[in-house]
Amino acid sequence: MHWNDWPIVCWTLSTLLCLAGRRWTDAFCSACFAVYTSLDRMPPAAAPAQLKWAFALAGAAVVVVQVMKEYRRYRNSLAVR
């Protein structure tokens, strides 16, 4: 294993830990970034660029939605006070 492969291992381990803890959105996000990272290591002819960026966009969209939900909860909790 090369040092360049450690991000793939970390994303995959993160996905498995999230699945074990039943955190489905975190697991989906980690899986998307793991697939993106592994497709990024392949030669351009082996994996289409659109597929690679689709996984990156899906993972980023999940992160943005989660942050927006937390912000809305925070804003609503301030309004209640």
Secondary structure, 3 states (H helix, E strand, C coil): CCHHHHHHHHHHHHHHHHHHCCCHHHHHHHHHHHHHHHHHHCCCCCCCHHHHHHHHHHHHHHHHHHHHHHHHHHHHHHHHC
